[in-house]
Amino acid sequence: MTLIKQLANQDEFVGFYLLKELVVRQTNSTPPKDYLDIMLCDSSGEISAKLWDASTTDKEAFFPMGLVKVKGIAQTYRDRLQVKIIQIRPAKEEDGVKLTDFIRSAPIGPDELIHTIQRVISDIQDQEIKGIVSYCVAKVEEKLVHYPAAKSHHHAYYAGLAYHMVRMLELGDFLCRQRPFLNGDLLKAGIILHDIAKPEEMNAQLGIVSEYSTLGKLLGHISMASQWITEAAIRLDIDLESPKVVGLQHLVLSHHNLGEWGSPVGPQLPEAVALHHIDALDAKLQMVEDALLTTPDTEDWTPMIRGLENKAIYRLKY
C-alpha cells in the first residue's frame, strides 16, 4: 500500500486510508455539481482529496472516521499535493484492515507519558498546589491517555496532549535549574494545567478530533481550566484569593499571551512569561517536526505551516 508521505505529483495509486473529514460542496459551474471534499490520512500523514461529480449514493456511502479503499492520482494544485479520486469504496471486513492501523500516535507510549506526569505531580512540594493539580487532572485522567492537543495545529494525534505536557515539563525543569528565581512548583503546575481542559473542549476518537464540544465552543479550554482551579480550591478549603490560586489561574488565563489568541490577560508573573514561551516553543517545533516527517524525502520544502505565519521549512542537506 502507498503511504501518503510517499505520494508525488502524477502518481497513480491504490490503497486503504482513513477518511478523516468529509464535506459535500458544489462546483462553480453552471449548473453547479456536487463533489466530496475529503481528508484522507494514514500513520504517515494526511492529504486533501476530491471526488468529483458525486452521486446521491456517494453522498450516503461515506462518513468521517470510516476506512475506505481508494484508487486515485496525486496532483499538484496551488503548490500543494492533493488527490483526484478515480474510485472509492468503504472497506470491507474481508479486507483485513483496522482503524488503529491508520492513526498517528505520540512517539512515547501513553502509559509512560501519564506515569511521567503523575511523577511530576508527586514531586510538587506545596501541598495546596499539588492538591489543585491532582483534582484537575483527575477530571480528565481517562481521556488524557489518548487525547490530542489540538484538532490540527500541533500534537494533533493519539496521546498528543500528554506528549505536549511532558515535553513542556522537560523544558520547564531545565529553565527552573537555569533560572532559580522561577518557582518550580508554580511553573510545573501551570504546564500541567494550561491545556488540561482540552479533552472537554473537543470530541475526539483515537486521537482525531471530529468537532468542538458545546462547552468548548461556548467557554473554551482556558476559561474551563480556570473554573476547575476554583472548584479544586473550594473542595480543598483553600482561600480563593490565595496567591497560589490566583497565580495558577493567571498562568492558565495568560498562556496564549494575547486577546486575539484567546487569553483575557497577558503574562505578568515570571512563571507566566516562562509558560507562554515554553508552550509556544514546543508547539512551533512540533509543527516543524510534523511537517518534516510528513513531507516526502524527495521534497526540499515542506508545505506552508499556518502556525508559523504560513512559512514553509527548507530541509537543509549537507
Stockholm file with secondary structure:
# STOCKHOLM 1.0

chainA/1-318         MTLIKQLANQDEFVGFYLLKELVVRQTNSTPPKDYLDIMLCDSSGEISAKLWDASTTDKEAFFPMGLVKVKGIAQTYRDRLQVKIIQIRPAKEEDGVKLTDFIRSAPIGPDELIHTIQRVISDIQDQEIKGIVSYCVAKVEEKLVHYPAAKSHHHAYYAGLAYHMVRMLELGDFLCRQRPFLNGDLLKAGIILHDIAKPEEMNAQLGIVSEYSTLGKLLGHISMASQWITEAAIRLDIDLESPKVVGLQHLVLSHHNLGEWGSPVGPQLPEAVALHHIDALDAKLQMVEDALLTTPDTEDWTPMIRGLENKAIYRLKY
#=GR chainA/1-318 SS CCCGGGCCTTCEEEEEEEEEEEEEEECSSSSCCEEEEEEEEETTEEEEEEECSCCHHHHHHCCTTEEEEEEEEEEEETTEEEEEEEEEEECCGGGCCCGGGGCCBCSSCHHHHHHHHHHHHHHCCCHHHHHHHHHHHHHHHHHHTTCCSSSSSSSCSBTHHHHHHHHHHHHHHHHHHHCTTSCHHHHHHHHHHTTTTHHHHEEEETTEEEEECHHHHHTHHHHHHHHHHHHHHHHTTCCTTCHHHHHHHHHHHHTTCSGGGTCSSCCCSHHHHHHHHHHHHHHHHHHHHHHHHHSCTTCSBCCCBGGGTTBCCBCCCC
#=GC SS_cons         CCCGGGCCTTCEEEEEEEEEEEEEEECSSSSCCEEEEEEEEETTEEEEEEECSCCHHHHHHCCTTEEEEEEEEEEEETTEEEEEEEEEEECCGGGCCCGGGGCCBCSSCHHHHHHHHHHHHHHCCCHHHHHHHHHHHHHHHHHHTTCCSSSSSSSCSBTHHHHHHHHHHHHHHHHHHHCTTSCHHHHHHHHHHTTTTHHHHEEEETTEEEEECHHHHHTHHHHHHHHHHHHHHHHTTCCTTCHHHHHHHHHHHHTTCSGGGTCSSCCCSHHHHHHHHHHHHHHHHHHHHHHHHHSCTTCSBCCCBGGGTTBCCBCCCC
//
